[in-house]
Amino acid sequence: MSLIPVVADMNAELNRISAFSEVSSSGFIEDTDLASKHNYAVLYYFWSMEFPAPQIQVNEEQNRLGLTQGLSAQTSIEVLRNFMRSTFKVVVTDDGVLPSPVDDINKVVER
């Protein structure tokens, strides 16, 4: 089955200058249900206010760039700016068993 991309998701210029995070929702939202994924992103952001900024594992270059936390409502402004200036994004590689961010695992990857 071929997916038709949503135009709003294809804004490469905006993604280039944003602190971009890709939240996995495997297990409770189908990968093809883009509307639900977008709606969940809002809930996920506000939910993340209840937890400390996610811990991430970074390599030497990413550490030098100041990419020291995952992206959430609790992430420091300095780290957000560092992500905006970089070519990296955060991907939630494992969303744990709960829909909340509390047990998620974040990874830094090239955009």
Secondary structure, 3 states (H helix, E strand, C coil): CCCCCCHHHHCHHHHHHCCCEECCCCCCCCCCCHHHHHHHHHHHHHHHHHCCCCCEECCHHHHHCCCCCCCCCCCCHHHHHHHHHCCEEEEEEECCCCCCHHHCEEEEEEC
